[in-house]
């Protein structure tokens, strides 16, 4: 692990140990995984995401800004101390699984780029973006967030039925 990734992991561990991120159950049972860069939709680094897992489950994640300042801790636990209904870690962390989900959503003539961890319109809506390129030269984005796969809403798209226009 390079020096920068080690510094990110060390900072996340400090926050979990101090109780700023996670809770006593996470401190005892959670495992910090390799840090991942979250990029702005235009490509620059926006933050660091340090996944927290327990077994094969994603318990949550610590998010740090590029200067390693704490942004937030997100928990996927509905009940403290329980893994019930937490997502599989692979659904968030394994790019091959993410690519497979995007491929199931893709059209037959589309070729998929590698997944990129980013966000959908707002920095607190983390998702993997997979660029889909059609043989006629068109492109579109496919977003994957856990087991949810979708095409992001664009400004001006009609949503929600007749008379309800515009982006949310």
C-alpha positions in Angstrom: 0.0 0.0 0.0 1.4 3.4 -0.9 2.1 6.1 1.6 -1.0 8.2 0.7 -3.4 5.2 1.1 -1.8 4.2 4.3 -2.3 7.8 5.7 -6.0 7.6 4.7 -6.5 4.3 6.4 -4.6 5.4 9.5 -6.9 8.5 9.7 -10.0 6.5 9.3 -8.9 4.1 12.0 -8.2 7.0 14.4 -11.8 8.3 13.8 -13.3 4.8 14.5 -11.2 4.3 17.6 -12.2 7.7 18.9 -15.9 7.0 18.4 -16.3 9.8 15.8 -17.1 7.3 13.1 -19.1 4.2 13.8 -20.1 3.0 17.3 -18.8 0.5 19.9 -20.0 -2.5 17.8 -18.2 -1.2 14.7 -15.1 -0.6 16.8 -15.2 -4.2 18.0 -16.4 -6.1 14.9 -15.8 -3.8 11.9 -12.8 -4.1 9.5 -11.5 -1.2 7.6 -10.9 -2.0 3.9 -8.6 -0.3 1.4 -9.4 3.3 0.8 -11.0 4.3 -2.5 -11.0 7.7 -4.3 -14.4 9.3 -4.9 -14.2 11.5 -8.0 -16.3 14.5 -9.0 -18.4 13.8 -12.1 -15.9 15.9 -14.0 -13.0 13.7 -12.8 -11.1 15.4 -10.0 -10.7 13.7 -6.6 -13.6 14.7 -4.4 -13.0 12.6 -1.3 -11.8 9.3 0.2 -14.1 6.4 1.1 -12.9 3.9 3.6 -15.3 0.9 3.6 -16.1 -0.8 6.9 -17.1 -4.5 6.7 -18.0 -7.3 9.0 -17.8 -10.7 7.4 -19.2 -10.4 3.9 -21.4 -7.4 4.8 -20.8 -3.7 4.2 -21.5 -2.1 7.6 -20.8 1.5 6.5 -18.0 3.8 5.4 -15.9 6.6 6.6 -15.6 9.5 4.2 -12.7 12.0 4.3 -12.0 15.0 2.2 -8.7 15.1 0.2 -7.0 16.7 3.2 -8.1 13.8 5.4 -10.6 15.8 7.4 -13.6 13.9 8.5 -16.7 14.4 6.3 -19.1 11.8 7.6 -19.7 8.2 8.7 -22.5 6.4 6.9 -23.9 3.3 8.5 -25.8 0.6 6.6 -27.0 -1.0 9.8 -30.7 -0.5 10.5 -30.2 -1.7 14.1 -27.0 -1.3 16.0 -25.1 -4.5 16.4 -27.0 -6.3 13.6 -26.0 -7.2 10.1 -29.6 -7.8 9.1 -30.5 -6.0 5.9 -26.9 -4.7 5.4 -25.7 -5.0 1.8 -23.2 -7.5 0.6 -19.8 -5.8 0.6 -19.2 -7.2 -2.9 -22.1 -5.1 -4.2 -20.3 -1.9 -3.2 -16.6 -2.9 -3.4 -16.0 -5.4 -6.2 -15.8 -3.7 -9.6 -16.5 -6.9 -11.4 -19.8 -7.3 -9.6 -20.6 -3.6 -10.3 -19.7 -4.1 -14.0 -22.0 -7.2 -14.2 -24.9 -5.3 -12.8 -24.3 -2.5 -15.3 -24.0 -5.1 -18.1 -27.4 -6.5 -17.2 -28.9 -3.0 -17.6 -27.0 -2.1 -20.8 -28.4 -2.4 -24.2 -27.1 -5.2 -26.5 -25.1 -2.8 -28.7 -23.3 -1.0 -25.8 -19.7 -1.5 -24.6 -19.0 -0.6 -21.0 -16.1 1.4 -19.6 -14.6 0.6 -16.2 -16.7 1.6 -13.2 -15.7 4.8 -11.5 -16.7 5.7 -7.9 -18.5 9.1 -8.0 -21.8 10.5 -7.0 -25.1 11.2 -8.6 -25.7 15.0 -8.6 -25.1 15.4 -4.9 -22.0 14.3 -3.0 -24.0 12.3 -0.4 -25.5 10.1 -3.2 -22.5 7.8 -3.8 -22.7 5.5 -6.8 -20.5 3.8 -9.3 -20.7 5.4 -12.8 -20.2 3.1 -15.8 -20.1 4.8 -19.2 -21.9 2.9 -21.9 -20.9 3.5 -25.5 -23.1 2.3 -28.3 -21.9 1.2 -31.7 -23.5 4.3 -33.3 -21.2 6.6 -31.2 -23.8 7.5 -28.5 -23.0 7.4 -24.8 -24.9 7.3 -21.6 -24.2 6.7 -18.0 -25.3 3.8 -15.9 -25.2 4.2 -12.1 -24.8 1.3 -9.7 -25.3 1.8 -6.0 -25.3 -1.5 -4.1 -27.9 -3.7 -5.8 -29.7 -0.7 -7.5 -28.9 0.1 -11.1 -30.3 3.1 -13.0 -29.8 5.8 -15.5 -29.4 9.2 -13.8 -32.0 11.8 -14.3 -30.8 14.7 -16.3 -32.0 18.4 -15.9 -35.0 18.8 -18.1 -36.0 15.1 -18.1 -39.7 14.4 -17.5 -40.2 12.5 -14.2 -43.1 11.3 -12.3 -45.7 11.4 -15.1 -47.8 14.0 -16.9 -47.5 17.6 -15.6 -44.5 16.8 -13.5 -41.5 18.1 -15.5 -38.0 19.0 -14.4 -35.3 17.4 -12.3 -36.0 16.5 -8.7 
